Amino acid sequence: MDYGMIGKIEKAKRYAQQPERFQLETFTVTVSGENNPHTVSYNHGEWQCDCHFFQTRGRCSHTIALEMIFEKHILIQPVEK
């Protein structure tokens, strides 16, 4: 490995120890549900899921699980635990 890459890896380690540097803005995830896979997306504060429950309620187990996973990295209201 070259010295340039070693420096980048060390810098990445420092960044990884400072999660406040990162803010997730958009992403799409496939969640393997108990019955079917579901596509969940997050776009600048707005969740979407293709499951029926989300379509009628605006929130579902798929989006809530992702909120729990990413709560430190995206600007959302924490899920009540």
C-alpha positions in Angstrom: 0.0 0.0 0.0 1.4 3.4 -0.9 1.9 6.2 1.7 -0.9 8.3 0.2 -3.4 5.6 0.9 -2.1 5.1 4.4 -2.7 8.8 5.1 -6.2 8.6 3.7 -7.0 5.6 5.9 -5.7 7.4 9.0 -7.9 10.4 8.1 -10.9 8.2 7.6 -10.4 6.7 11.1 -10.4 10.1 12.6 -13.6 11.0 10.7 -15.3 7.8 11.7 -14.7 8.8 15.4 -16.6 12.0 14.8 -20.1 10.9 13.5 -21.3 14.5 13.9 -19.4 15.3 10.7 -21.9 13.3 8.7 -25.5 13.9 7.8 -27.4 11.4 5.6 -29.5 13.3 3.1 -30.8 10.7 0.7 -30.7 7.0 0.5 -32.8 4.0 -0.6 -32.9 0.7 1.2 -34.5 -2.7 0.5 -35.9 -4.1 3.7 -36.5 -7.9 3.7 -39.9 -7.9 5.4 -41.6 -10.9 6.9 -43.8 -11.3 3.9 -42.2 -9.3 1.1 -39.2 -7.0 0.4 -40.0 -3.3 0.7 -38.3 -0.3 -0.7 -37.7 2.5 1.8 -36.3 5.9 0.8 -35.2 8.9 2.8 -34.9 12.3 1.0 -34.0 15.4 3.0 -36.2 14.6 6.0 -39.0 12.7 4.2 -39.5 9.0 4.5 -41.3 6.8 1.9 -42.1 3.1 1.9 -43.9 1.0 -0.7 -45.8 -1.0 2.0 -49.5 -0.6 2.4 -49.3 0.4 6.0 -47.1 3.4 5.2 -49.4 4.5 2.4 -52.3 4.7 4.9 -50.4 5.9 8.0 -47.3 7.7 6.8 -45.0 5.6 9.0 -44.4 1.8 9.3 -42.2 -0.8 10.9 -39.7 -0.4 8.0 -39.2 3.3 8.4 -39.2 3.2 12.2 -36.5 0.5 12.2 -34.4 2.7 9.9 -35.0 5.7 12.1 -33.6 3.7 15.0 -30.6 2.6 13.0 -29.7 6.1 11.6 -31.0 8.4 14.4 -27.5 9.8 15.1 -26.9 10.6 11.4 -30.1 12.1 10.1 -32.2 15.0 11.4 -35.3 13.3 12.6 -37.3 13.2 15.8 -36.1 10.2 17.8 -38.4 7.3 18.0 -40.1 6.9 21.3 -38.6 3.8 23.0 
